[in-house]
Amino acid sequence: MSNEGRQTGRGFAGSLQRYLPGIVLSPTILAAVVFIYGFIMWTAWISLTESGLLPRYKLAGFLQYVKLFQNDRWWVASRNLAIFGTLFIFFCVVFGLILAILLDQRIRVEGALRTIYLYPMALSFIVTGTAWRWMLNPGLGLERLVREMGFTSFTFDWLVNSKMSIYTIVIAGVWQSTGFVMALFLAGLRGIDDSIIKAAQVDGASLPKVYWRIIIPSMRPVFFSAVIIMSHIAIKSFDLVMVLTRGGPGYSSDLPATFMYTFAFTRNRLAFGAASAIIMFMAVMSIIVPYLYSELRMKRNG
Amino acid sequence: MALAMVVFMSVPGAMAGEVEVLHWWTSGGEAKSVAVLKDLLEKEGHTWKDFAVAGGGGDTAMTVLRSRAVAGNPPTAAQVKGPQIQQWGDEGVLADLGRVARAEKWDDIIPGVVAQVMKYKGQYVAVPVNVHRINWMWVNPAVFKKAGATIPKTWAELEEAAKKIQAAGMVPIAFGGQDWQEATVFESIVIGLGGADFYRKALMKADPAALNSPTMVKAFERFKSLKQYTDKNAPGRDWNLATAMVIKGEAGMQFMGDWAKGEFTAAGKKPGVDYLALPMPDTDKYFLFNVDSFIFFKQRSVPAGQAAEAMARLILQPKFQEVFNINKGSIPVRLGMPKKNFDAPAQMSMDDFVATAASGGLVPSMAHEMAVYPEVRGAIFDVVTNFYNSDMSAADAAKRLASEVAAAK
């Protein structure tokens, strides 16, 4: 049909057909340009001003960035993001892969199990945070449970310990997102050509060896996607912290996203918050750009 | 038309307009209190458009307000308090309430310290609604009796009593480990230890020398010394859960503003019998206040301006002051109100309000956004909460207080 139109396309019908995709897409493109790239530019501009309560557009140089890097709380938040991001991605990928491999063994109730593991992803971080806040609270949850079972010296007080509180966020985050990573890996595992595995088995390779040498290496793109998705979840993590620890005790479990919100919206330091947002944006870009670059180059070569 | 005539005639000289009011009084008692103002206003023929934004002590509401103001379409009035009134004044969007203020003699019925907060460049731009006292101590006398402790009036007595309660197996101090609650206790300690003048220098003017002074170091030490009398589940606890510990007799006392009274009342407890409300040790001569207020934006039309002025006038009328504050648990900001309908803690608060206004002990609360700009308040919060929850020394905390406040200004 479309071929026919393109060949005989003269007059209104023909040009409509040619420009229709552009016309249909233009609102989306316009919206993306304004609301994504436009606001990124706007935030960058604001971060170079002295805006407080309301935006002011007079440029003031890199003052806010200097202040940001002198702020102790910002460094706590950044360090927390490094800890949280690394552990969160690592454990999600490891547990997700193990679960996916176990489920890949064509077991009987696979459908049910997959749903069970994937289910936490359907909950919002608010629910996860609330549930884990109760479970990890020493007076309500785990510690009390174990003590009532007779182990009276058992302590698990990470939630109220300013040195350990960031790790409770890792626990809740991993619990939430592992199922999602598992689903990604499972899809990847199912996409691998059976004949390669059969050939390896004919050659006498054991099952672990087949996984280790053949299947996992050939899932490199899936690993990439999982890490990219997990890292942007980690960087924008906000609700989990807000509900689970509120950044506390003190500000020991603050993350850059909660930092930005606090300063821009509750302390009337719009420009300062914008500066922290731009730094976060650059952090995301430094992960995404090399990834996109390598992906696109691979396609061109392939 | 007929309706409009009736309305017009019932209020001679006024035109009917609409007020749109942004507030976050959405809980049961609060919403009921706001409805009173709405009724009074509608009796004068104006219409009331409610713009209630629920949540989080007004953070959400402020974000909404900011976007409306940027778009050039602010509501008539918005619940904004303390030095933020000055920041809005700097933006040049506030209405001048001078005419109402002069007609109603606001300068005579509001204490000068409060009036100062409501004025921008000497002119009223905001109307105060109520007064909360911050430096309260809520006591469960049964716990003290069981532990054989006496109810403290000074810091030394407090420590003695706390030790006894702890020895008896109960929690001496119910504490909520959130930054604003920590700051609430901290500022009461600062004024108790350093007096009103030191408080003004340190936590109102944010004077670096006062912030990094031996008195401040001592205040930090005293603040940290409370930690041993709290339970370890305190971090992150909401203030009302801490109050519940006092109500249930699990804890002996709590330091919290007078909104805690609402929890006791809701639990069916009687003041003087089931619980006692006293000023926090060493602070009986001081009254740290938190005043809720409305700012008014410039109006384009005459009727809208008149409706706004009517609302400003009604807020300070005795009738609204009484009903609203009894519901809210606060006290009237208007001086000389009859006391008989208020409960005992409120009556005591009203007496102290007048007395401290005369003696100079009436000071705005830093923790509750009355004394410094939000950016400075945030910097103080950061240092106080980080100090309380880490191994930082008191001397370092005072030093950092001065430097972080300077960076935030």
Interface residues (C-beta under 8 A of the other chain):
Chain A: G52 L53 L54 P55 K67 Q70 N71 D72 R73 R133 N137 P138 G139 L140 D157 L159 V160 S162 T245 R246 G248 P249 G250 Y251 S252 T262 F263 F265 T266 R267 N268 R269
Chain B: D59 M62 T63 R66 A69 V70 Q84 Q87 W88 D90 E91 G177 Q178 D179 D231 K232 N233 A234 P235 G236 Y373 P374 E375 R377 G378 D382 T385 N386 F387 Y388 N389 S390 R400 E404 A407 A408
